[in-house]
Amino acid sequence: MDIDNLFKVPKFPASGNKRKMPANPTPEMLKKMKMDPEASNESVENFPAVPEVKNKMRATVEDAIEDDEDRSFAPGGDADYFIEEDADGRFYGGGLTSEQKDILNIFERAGDEALVESDELTITGIRRTLLKFERAVGKNQDQRSKYPNDPSRFIESEADLDSAIKSLLPLAQVPLIAYPELVRSETIVLLVGLLSHENMDIVIDVVEVFHELTDEDVGLEAEDDEEENEGNAAALKVLIEALLENSLLDLLVGNLKRLNENEDSDRQGVFHILGFFENVIGFNPSLATDLVSKTNILAWLLERIQSKKHDENRGYAAELLSILLQNNQLNRLELGKKDGIETLLKVVSQYRRRNPIDADDMEFMENIFDSLCSALSEPSNKVLFVEAEGPDLMVLLMKERMDAGSKSIKTLDYAMSGPAGTATCQAFIDASGLKTLFSAFMGKGTKKYKTAALLPASEDASHILGIISSLFSNLPSDSPERIRLLAKFVENNYEKVDKLLDIRENALSRLKVADAEVEGQKKALLSEGEEISEEHEDSWYILRLDGGLFTLQIVDYILAWIAMEDDGIRSHLLQMLNRKNQSLKDMVQTLRIYHDNVGEDPNAVDASQKEILRELIHALEPSGQ
């Protein structure tokens, strides 16, 4: 059997013309041959010949030298195996490949950098960083004042300043020790001053630092250390107060106009400014009033959301606007003064015949509608809404059955609620809104509305019921608009009354589950010997509202109105209730709970609602049902 053919070992040519080496040449002999190979030919010939191997492969001097140069046969491919040699010729390589050694070196360098970074976040390191920053600011100011028309003279100091500002970003990791030091060292004053720097790159660096230092997650890494988290929150409060004392809000809004969002860096700067505003408002919601009253942020936001091209900052502007208007009466009133209602209507009108193109666009649309709903909590804005033909636009959006249709129903609910919504109710009917509203109520049209009809607890169904209840509360008795409304419940053999009863039945089923949960909590408290407090009662009432009581109250409110005003509806209602072993007494009981829990605030809304509920209860009780 031929082994070479079996394993296909490549054959090497014979080396008969090359010098033959002794079996064990001494190091001196090899050194001499390397220095003078020709002179050593004769001596080499005197050495005894080495027998040729079977495959005619001979060891040659050239082969030995090549092997000496190619050390790949070292254990583990260790490139340093032969370098790490002691005096006795023994090798102590680690057996690692070059790639493995490179990886270890990377980890060693990372460890060194982490050690340096940890040193920089000590009080000594922080003070050293702040001092370096102050010197960089001073040097740059000096260079710019000396050579204002020669950028080559101050460009190096500007680069140092850029680096010094960015070195402040890691301070957000240790707010407890870093933030008081920032305030004490007057670094805050220098940073705020740099917002007026001629180089916008420096300004962008500064706003990024402000955004990072006030991030909502600053100092909250210590999940199990509540005391440390409280200390970090206190440090953040000190920092924000110091920033506000230096008129930071106005300076940041002023820089929004300086930034050109066609440039990537400037666009990022706008993002950081909006992020800073969101951070400080999240930390202290009362600052939303200061931001609107002391700056021109509202005008900038209203202009920014009207941009035809959608991008991240446009979406962020809409989100910030929604935050500023939420639970803030002064800001909502200011929005009305700046024609904000009309602006918001212009923006939502673009969704009349198209849906949002993606999730970001959808979020933008929702924030605009949320802003509009918040603004319509104010009576003066409801007047502006009617003047800007808001009810007409909402009805058009409902007819198109796009995604904006659902939001328009919610907006109308806000606009028509309370005594101040009377004008909106009349404008809604004048815009032929009843047909569109009851089409959605009955689930006619698109699949979306059919789904809403099958799920009475859905958001759309809740707002539709709110609109109907507002119409009955606000439209004058015996007015043409009210007669048209009442006629809707008579047509098609009282189908809309039956629909209300279906929703009522669903609400009762859900309420039974909530009541069982409340009873379970009461028993648990009593078994532990605790007294039931007023806070417990309030929480249980809220639980019941979420569990179906709110829907039940609105439905019974509407049913009471139509039963009181039309005898035919009343007879049909009594017949349908009797089939389910119920009567008007059950509706009266629901309305009493509703009446007892309406706020005692003597404002027009609460007083009017209580009076209407008393009237309805009185109208239903004499029936004896």
ZIRA-V646417 format. One record per pair of residues at least 6 apart in sequence whose C-alpha atoms are under 7 Angstrom apart, sorted by the first residue. I is the first residue (numbers start at 0). J is the second residue. D is the distance in whole Angstrom. If there is no record, write none. Layout:
BEGIN
i={I	I}
j={J	J}
d={D	D}
END
This chain:
BEGIN
i={11	13	13	14	17	18	19	19	19	20	20	21	21	21	21	22	32	51	73	74	75	75	75	76	76	76	77	77	77	77	77	77	78	78	79	80	80	80	80	81	83	83	83	84	84	118	119	120	120	122	125	129	131	132	132	135	135	135	135	136	138	139	139	139	142	142	143	146	161	164	164	165	167	168	168	170	171	171	171	172	172	173	174	174	174	174	175	175	175	178	178	178	179	181	182	182	187	190	191	193	194	194	196	203	206	206	206	207	209	210	210	210	210	213	213	213	213	214	215	218	218	219	221	221	248	249	249	251	252	252	252	255	258	259	259	260	270	277	280	280	287	288	288	291	291	300	300	301	301	303	303	304	304	304	305	314	317	317	317	318	320	321	321	321	323	324	324	324	324	324	325	331	335	340	340	340	341	343	343	344	347	350	351	351	351	352	352	353	354	354	355	368	372	372	374	375	375	375	376	378	381	381	385	390	390	390	391	391	393	394	396	396	396	397	397	397	398	400	405	408	408	408	409	411	412	412	412	414	414	415	415	415	415	415	416	417	418	418	421	421	424	425	428	439	440	440	440	441	442	442	442	442	443	451	451	451	455	461	464	468	468	474	474	475	485	488	488	489	499	503	503	506	506	506	506	507	509	509	510	510	510	510	513	513	513	514	517	552	552	552	555	556	559	561	562	562	563	573	576	582	583	583	584	587	587	590	590	594	594	597	597	598	599}
j={56	55	56	57	59	59	48	49	59	49	59	46	47	48	49	49	39	57	80	94	94	95	96	94	95	96	92	93	94	95	96	97	96	97	92	90	91	92	93	90	90	91	92	90	91	124	125	170	173	176	177	186	163	163	164	156	159	160	163	160	156	153	156	157	152	153	153	152	201	204	205	204	208	208	211	177	211	212	217	217	218	218	218	231	234	235	230	231	234	234	235	238	234	187	238	241	242	205	247	202	202	250	202	268	268	271	272	271	275	271	272	274	275	235	275	278	279	278	278	228	231	228	227	228	290	293	294	272	294	295	296	269	265	265	266	266	312	319	286	287	323	329	330	297	330	316	320	339	342	313	316	313	316	317	346	363	363	366	367	366	370	366	369	370	330	330	331	370	373	374	373	374	380	371	383	384	387	367	371	389	364	403	396	399	403	399	401	401	401	402	361	406	410	413	380	381	413	414	413	419	414	420	423	423	426	427	427	430	407	432	403	404	407	404	407	435	435	445	459	459	462	463	462	466	462	465	466	420	423	421	423	424	466	469	469	604	473	604	473	474	470	480	480	448	452	460	463	452	448	449	451	452	449	457	459	460	502	550	553	553	557	480	481	481	561	495	496	568	554	551	554	547	548	550	551	547	546	547	543	546	547	548	542	543	546	543	539	589	590	593	586	590	615	568	568	569	618	582	582	624	619	624	624	616	619	612	616	609	612	605	609	605	605}
d={6	5	6	6	7	7	6	7	7	7	7	6	6	7	6	7	6	6	6	5	4	5	6	7	6	5	7	7	5	5	5	7	7	6	6	6	6	4	7	6	6	6	6	5	6	6	6	7	7	7	7	7	7	5	7	7	6	5	7	6	6	7	5	6	7	5	6	6	6	7	7	7	7	6	7	6	7	5	6	7	6	7	6	6	6	7	6	5	6	6	7	6	7	6	7	7	7	6	7	6	5	7	6	5	7	6	6	6	7	6	7	6	5	7	7	6	7	6	6	6	5	6	7	7	7	7	5	7	7	7	6	6	5	6	7	4	6	7	6	6	6	7	6	6	7	6	7	7	7	6	7	6	6	6	6	5	6	6	6	6	7	6	6	5	7	6	6	6	6	7	6	5	6	7	7	6	6	7	7	7	7	6	5	7	7	7	7	7	6	6	5	7	5	6	6	5	6	6	7	5	6	7	6	7	6	5	7	6	5	6	6	5	7	4	7	7	6	7	6	7	6	7	6	7	6	6	5	6	7	7	6	6	7	6	5	6	6	6	5	6	6	7	7	6	7	7	7	6	5	4	7	5	6	6	7	6	6	7	7	7	6	7	6	7	7	5	6	7	6	6	6	5	7	6	6	7	6	5	7	5	5	6	7	6	5	7	6	6	6	6	6	7	6	7	6	4	7	7	6	6	7	6	6	6	7	7	7	6	6	7	7	6	7}
END
